[in-house]
């Protein structure tokens, strides 16, 4: 019996783009395009099973072996540091992790910097590397209002176009790291489903190369 | 003593099998206390998988710890005899933070250590035993071998600082060729040398395919002695596990402690490595020991979900007796029912929520009814 390759796709527009890449690589699953609320789709003939999961959960599914491969943003990989292989930069879902603050913000080194963020690990590592003393404030959303309400001096967040920042009178002060979607694989699956995984990597690498 | 195999859990069977495997090769069991002075771990924090340790103050005021690791204790307590070889195996509980729950967990760990004048034979033996340990658990398993001297030589030749080396080694361990390109470019590493590292990331597979290719590509660019040693080790391991070995340089352990041959073992169906080990002469050195060392650990906690499906029944038969039944009659009936190792629970009333295959009722010392599973 053919070994089934389990693929965790991030729900949403990015996931649809990713599926198109997998389909083009020869791992098609027509039922995924049906308009319904199903979350798991499989093509037994080819030996592939897709499932839609919350983007921030993809790495967990892959690390714990429920999915053999998946696509996760670099922000999630840096924040949670899952024990997985990062095989490919898909060059889509591009944005950056940045430090933003009110336009008139000036960093006063004499005081502890208050940083509001969803990405506490990335922010801590970044300021540790700069030797800056910080006070991390973990928020789950609406990060942009933290400096306006004087909850924090700066925010560390994902910036795509910068429109939300602008509308809230904030601007980017530093870019921490560029972000894009990455193909990740479970370490055990990489050994036991090597043929399928290597095929996906080489086919999708060729697609991203051609799109450059 | 009669031991009924069906009464053992999968992990217990594995522990017994591994114990006899290690004993056959002359390894003797090393028993140790559950506690160790905290200072030992504080000095070697990076060696531990997780740096959080459960501590308590002993009656004499010393700060003690519940063992998070076995190897450090063995090194500390075993006599340093660099001219001969000492072989020990262990089967101990360790206390670590579980990655998933972020809480402390008691983890059963087994493994072996070989100290002293370590030669290629000793390395072959340890690698063979690591592979056989995996095969004891499952036929579908692989052991990936890497050589830290090769990785160290190449990263040292790049002319980057320790932070840069760390970044590059992280890329190797993640098989992250695209990030490597970015890191090398930001560190000013030229393309030829970046390609050398990329070769380590992309080269993996069967030794007979990988090693000749690697040797040809690295010839004249770095010291080839690690490749030669890898060949010798792969030639020298037991014949019956040769098909399990793969070369994979994403197996990179902390070079502050490890050196030379390192390996990790994987079993199909278990998402993380089950076996991890290698040479750790540098740790020995840090602990002021003259002996060399190699060993590995088998993470038995990872096997929990393997080889067993959820139990269908709590007990095979329930023997229900009444006040009028003599204990000797209950005991004789129970004995008669528990043939071929099947389990029998004697009670007056069937406990709630129990699943059983059959129930037998004893009345006035006679079996007079047979109720099928509820």
Interface residues (C-beta under 8 A of the other chain):
Chain A: X63 X64 X65 X83 X84 X85 X86 X87 X88 X89 X186 X187 X188 X189 X190 X191 X192
Chain B: X140 X142 X144 X174 X175 X176 X178 X179 X246 X250 X266 X267 X268 X269 X270 X271 X272 X273
